């Protein structure tokens, strides 16, 4: 491999042969669910892996992987500048002590905090813009104002001499370019990869057709449209079941409230499962995966469902359409069109042969384009490319 200078643990300033990478992530569960395959690939390629995150339920799992864990006191959703300054100081202190060769910042909050913390240090920053989140989706006045304030800050941070941007789809690539970031600084790697050995094609379950939603219970995931579409189908006499797997995100202003969630639980043929650890067991219970999201980077839930040979229904939005390909492995419907969503569900529910064809095509697509082996290989190649660039010029070719 390309051996880039790194720092020997505990001895600031001394160079070693093992490049050091730190992943800065707001939540430990997100690292485990969305970044673990690429971190494993980097470890296998000889990198020294560190993870800085808020430690909740998955700290032990991160340590068990052999990664160095560094707790950070994130307060997601907080608008208190004191919280921001506190976290920035923590990360700055950590970066100064570890002097990582490369910091992989996951999502917008980590990008802002991590880039500021790395200012003036020799660390290269890879800023992963994953789906661009509520900040870029919501039309709420506060969010529009925040976007106006954030855009020039992001442009400066993402265009700094030691920075590159990682996106998961072409739409986000174009959006980052519109921010003023040069195309040579933007890399596109589709998602974090799916372990196609752990998630295998599953036979359909018996009983009535079951559709499943997996994701955070926030409005931008389109869960309200799905619940309404399902209710219409049940009211018309369709014997279709709906599984909802996920939990509300209290840090998100668009989180589903407890009262609304309770109303859904009381609806006919609806089962609320909460957080589901064993994703393969969930898809063993469902016939169809549905995600009517407003925008995604590359939705892991659809990748996992496709790996299990489940047909998909999704909205025609960035991220979703990269894995849900209309009439190949999925039905793709217009955003917010409850009627079209209900018709797509009804069509797939009534056609077992079509479900089987879509499922087989989805599995093949995951194997060819989205396996963790392929994504891990591409990510390691990107890390090496960034670390081999001249630190004062960053003159790597277009990615």
C-alpha positions in Angstrom: 0.0 0.0 0.0 1.0 3.6 -0.2 2.6 4.3 3.2 1.7 7.8 4.2 3.4 9.4 7.2 1.5 8.8 10.4 2.0 9.5 14.1 3.0 6.8 16.6 0.3 6.5 19.4 1.2 8.6 22.4 4.3 10.2 20.9 3.3 13.5 19.2 5.5 14.5 16.3 7.1 11.1 15.6 6.4 9.5 12.3 5.4 5.9 11.9 4.6 3.6 8.9 0.9 3.2 9.8 -1.4 5.9 8.6 -4.0 7.0 11.2 -7.6 7.6 10.3 -10.3 9.0 12.6 -14.0 8.7 12.0 -15.9 11.6 13.5 -19.6 10.7 13.8 -22.4 12.2 15.9 -23.8 8.8 17.1 -22.2 5.5 17.8 -25.1 3.6 16.2 -24.7 5.4 12.9 -21.0 4.4 12.8 -21.9 0.8 13.4 -24.8 0.7 10.9 -23.3 2.9 8.1 -19.5 3.1 8.4 -18.4 -0.2 9.8 -17.7 -2.0 6.5 -15.4 0.8 5.2 -13.6 1.0 8.6 -13.0 -2.7 8.5 -11.7 -2.5 5.0 -9.3 0.3 6.0 -8.2 -1.7 9.0 -7.5 -4.7 6.8 -5.5 -2.5 4.5 -3.2 -1.5 7.4 -4.7 1.7 8.7 -4.8 2.6 12.4 -8.5 3.3 13.0 -10.0 5.6 15.6 -13.6 6.6 16.2 -14.8 9.8 17.9 -18.5 9.8 18.6 -21.2 10.1 21.3 -21.1 6.8 23.1 -24.5 5.3 23.8 -25.3 1.6 23.1 -22.6 0.6 20.7 -19.4 1.6 22.4 -18.5 -2.0 23.2 -19.1 -3.1 19.7 -16.7 -0.4 18.4 -14.0 -1.4 20.8 -14.6 -5.1 20.0 -13.6 -4.3 16.4 -10.2 -3.3 17.6 -10.8 0.4 17.0 -9.7 3.1 19.4 -12.9 4.8 20.8 -13.0 8.5 21.8 -16.2 9.7 23.5 -17.5 13.1 22.3 -20.3 14.9 24.1 -22.5 15.7 21.1 -25.9 17.3 21.7 -27.6 16.7 18.4 -30.4 19.2 17.7 -29.1 21.7 20.1 -29.0 25.3 18.9 -27.1 26.5 22.0 -23.8 27.9 20.8 -22.2 26.8 24.1 -22.8 23.2 23.1 -21.2 23.8 19.7 -18.2 25.5 21.2 -17.8 22.7 23.9 -17.8 20.0 21.2 -15.5 21.9 19.0 -13.0 22.3 21.8 -13.2 18.5 22.5 -12.6 17.6 18.9 -9.8 20.2 18.5 -8.0 18.8 21.6 -8.4 15.2 20.3 -7.0 16.1 16.8 -4.1 17.9 18.3 -3.2 14.9 20.6 -3.7 12.2 17.9 -2.6 14.2 14.9 -4.5 11.8 12.5 -3.3 11.7 8.9 -6.9 11.7 7.7 -10.2 12.6 9.4 -13.3 11.1 7.9 -16.2 13.4 8.9 -19.6 11.7 8.6 -22.5 14.0 7.7 -23.0 17.8 8.0 -22.5 18.4 11.8 -19.3 16.4 11.9 -18.1 18.1 8.7 -18.5 21.6 10.3 -17.1 20.7 13.7 -14.3 18.5 12.4 -13.2 20.9 9.7 -12.9 23.8 12.1 -11.1 21.5 14.6 -8.6 20.5 12.0 -7.8 24.1 11.0 -4.0 24.7 10.9 -3.2 21.0 11.6 -1.6 18.6 9.0 -4.7 16.4 8.9 -6.5 15.9 5.6 -10.3 16.1 6.0 -12.6 13.9 4.0 -16.1 15.3 4.5 -18.9 12.9 3.8 -22.1 14.7 2.8 -24.7 11.9 3.4 -28.0 12.9 2.0 -27.7 16.5 3.1 -30.4 16.1 5.7 -33.1 18.3 7.1 -31.0 21.4 6.7 -31.2 21.1 2.9 -34.7 19.6 2.7 -36.9 21.6 5.0 -38.7 24.7 3.9 -39.3 25.9 7.4 -38.2 29.6 7.9 -35.6 28.7 10.5 -34.0 26.1 8.1 -34.0 28.5 5.2 -32.3 31.1 7.3 -29.8 28.5 8.5 -29.1 27.4 4.9 -28.3 31.0 3.9 -25.9 31.3 6.8 -24.3 27.9 6.3 -23.7 28.0 2.6 -20.7 30.4 2.6 -19.3 28.7 5.7 -19.5 25.3 4.0 -18.0 26.6 0.8 -15.0 27.9 2.7 -14.6 24.7 4.8 -15.0 22.3 1.9 -12.7 24.2 -0.4 -9.8 24.5 2.1 -6.4 23.2 0.9 -6.6 19.9 2.9 -10.2 19.1 2.3 -12.1 16.8 0.0 -15.8 15.9 -0.2 -17.4 12.5 -0.4 -20.9 12.1 -1.8 -23.1 9.1 -2.5 -25.0 10.1 -5.6 -24.8 12.3 -8.7 -27.5 14.7 -7.4 -25.5 15.5 -4.2 -22.3 15.8 -6.4 -24.1 18.6 -8.4 -25.4 20.2 -5.2 -21.9 20.4 -3.7 -20.5 21.8 -6.9 -23.2 24.5 -6.7 -21.9 25.4 -3.3 -18.7 26.4 -5.0 -16.6 23.4 -4.4 -14.4 22.3 -7.3 -15.3 19.1 -9.1 -11.7 17.7 -8.5 -12.4 17.8 -4.7 -15.5 15.7 -4.9 -15.5 11.9 -4.8 -18.5 9.7 -5.4 -18.7 6.4 -3.7 -22.3 4.9 -3.5 -23.0 4.2 0.1 -21.2 2.2 2.7 -21.7 -1.2 1.2 -23.8 -4.3 2.1 -22.3 -7.5 3.4 -23.7 -9.9 0.7 -22.5 -12.9 2.7 -24.4 -12.0 5.8 -27.5 -10.9 4.0 -28.6 -13.6 1.6 -31.7 -13.9 -0.6 -34.7 -15.1 1.5 -37.8 -17.0 0.5 -41.1 -15.1 0.8 -43.0 -15.6 4.1 -46.4 -17.2 4.1 -49.6 -15.4 5.0 -50.9 -12.0 3.8 -48.6 -9.8 1.9 -46.5 -7.6 4.3 -44.8 -4.4 3.5 -42.1 -3.0 5.7 -40.6 0.4 6.5 -37.2 0.6 8.2 -35.7 4.0 9.2 -35.8 6.9 11.6 -39.4 8.0 12.3 -39.1 11.5 10.9 -41.3 13.3 8.4 -38.6 13.5 5.7 -38.5 9.7 5.5 -42.1 9.8 4.1 -43.5 7.6 6.8 -46.8 9.6 7.0 -47.5 9.0 3.3 -46.9 5.3 3.7 -49.2 5.0 6.7 -51.9 6.9 4.8 -51.5 4.8 1.6 -51.7 1.6 3.7 -54.8 2.8 5.4 -56.5 3.5 2.1 -55.7 -0.1 0.9 -57.0 -1.6 4.1 -60.2 0.5 3.8 -60.7 -0.8 0.2 -60.6 -4.4 1.5 -56.9 -5.2 0.9 -55.4 -7.7 3.3 -52.0 -6.1 3.5 -49.9 -5.8 6.6 -47.5 -3.0 7.5 -44.4 -3.3 9.7 -42.8 -0.2 11.0 -39.2 -0.6 12.3 -37.4 2.4 13.7 -37.6 5.0 16.5 -38.3 8.7 16.5 -35.3 11.1 16.5 -35.9 13.6 19.2 -33.0 15.8 17.9 -34.8 16.2 14.6 -37.5 19.0 14.4 -39.6 16.8 12.1 -39.6 13.7 14.4 -42.9 11.8 14.7 -44.5 12.5 18.0 -45.6 9.9 20.5 -49.3 10.6 20.1 -49.1 10.1 16.3 -47.1 6.9 16.7 -49.7 5.6 19.1 -52.5 6.3 16.6 -50.6 4.3 14.0 -50.2 1.4 16.3 -54.0 1.2 16.7 -54.6 1.1 13.0 -55.7 -2.2 11.4 -52.9 -4.5 10.2 -50.1 -2.2 11.5 -47.3 -3.5 13.7 -44.8 -1.1 15.3 -41.5 -3.0 16.0 -39.3 -0.2 17.4 -35.6 -0.6 16.8 -34.7 -3.8 15.1 -31.3 -5.3 15.5 -31.6 -8.3 13.3 -32.4 -6.9 9.9 -32.4 -10.2 8.1 -35.0 -11.5 10.5 -37.2 -8.5 9.6 -37.0 -9.0 5.9 -37.8 -12.7 6.4 -41.2 -11.4 7.7 -41.8 -9.0 4.8 -42.6 -9.3 1.1 -41.9 -5.7 0.0 -39.6 -2.8 1.2 -41.1 0.7 1.0 -39.2 4.0 1.6 -41.1 7.1 0.3 -38.3 9.4 1.4 -37.8 13.1 0.6 -34.1 12.7 -0.1 -31.3 10.3 0.7 -27.6 9.8 0.2 -28.0 6.1 -0.6 -30.5 4.4 1.7 -29.0 1.5 3.5 -32.5 0.1 4.3 -33.2 -0.4 0.5 -29.7 -1.8 -0.1 -30.3 -4.4 2.7 -33.8 -5.2 1.5 -32.5 -5.7 -2.1 -29.7 -7.9 -0.8 -32.4 -10.1 0.8 -34.1 -10.2 -2.7 -37.0 -8.0 -1.7 -38.7 -5.8 -4.3 -38.6 -2.1 -3.6 -41.0 0.8 -3.7 -39.5 4.3 -3.3 -39.8 7.9 -4.3 -38.2 9.4 -7.3 -35.7 11.5 -5.3 -31.9 11.6 -5.0 -30.4 8.5 -3.4 -33.5 6.4 -3.6 -33.5 6.2 -7.4 -29.8 5.0 -7.4 -30.9 1.7 -5.9 -34.6 1.6 -6.7 -34.7 1.4 -10.5 -38.1 1.6 -12.0 -39.4 -1.6 -13.6 -36.1 -3.4 -12.9 -36.1 -4.1 -9.2 -38.6 -1.5 -8.0 -41.6 0.8 -8.5 -40.6 4.5 -8.2 -43.4 6.9 -7.5 -43.6 10.8 -7.3 -42.7 12.3 -4.0 -45.8 12.9 -1.8 -48.2 11.1 -4.2 -50.1 8.9 -1.8 -52.4 7.5 -4.5 -49.4 6.5 -6.6 -47.8 4.9 -3.6 -51.0 2.9 -2.8 -51.3 1.7 -6.4 -47.6 0.6 -6.5 -48.1 -1.4 -3.2 -51.4 -2.9 -4.5 -49.7 -3.9 -7.8 -46.8 -5.7 -6.2 -48.9 -7.2 -3.5 -51.0 -8.9 -6.2 -48.2 -10.2 -8.4 -45.9 -12.8 -6.8 -44.0 -13.4 -10.1 -43.2 -9.7 -10.4 -42.0 -9.6 -6.8 -39.8 -12.5 -7.5 -38.4 -10.9 -10.7 -37.8 -7.6 -8.9 -36.2 -9.3 -6.0 -33.7 -11.3 -8.1 -32.8 -8.2 -10.0 -32.2 -6.2 -6.8 -30.0 -8.9 -5.4 -27.9 -8.9 -8.6 -27.7 -5.1 -8.5 -26.3 -5.1 -4.9 -23.8 -7.8 -5.8 -22.5 -5.9 -8.8 -22.5 -2.3 -7.5 -23.0 -2.0 -3.7 -21.3 -4.9 -1.9 -19.2 -4.0 1.1 -16.2 -5.6 -0.6 -16.4 -3.3 -3.6 -17.2 -0.2 -1.5 -14.4 -1.0 1.0 -11.9 -1.4 -1.9 -13.0 1.9 -3.4 -12.8 3.7 -0.1 -9.3 2.4 0.7 -8.2 3.6 -2.8 -9.6 7.0 -2.0 -7.8 7.2 1.3 -4.6 6.3 -0.3 -5.0 8.8 -3.0 -5.7 11.6 -0.5 -2.8 10.6 1.6 -0.4 10.5 -1.3 -1.3 14.0 -2.5 1.1 16.9 -1.9 -0.3 18.3 1.3 0.3 21.9 0.2 -1.3 21.4 -3.3 -3.8 18.6 -3.0 -3.4 18.1 -6.7 -5.0 14.7 -7.2 -6.8 14.2 -10.5 -10.6 14.5 -10.9 -12.3 11.8 -8.7 
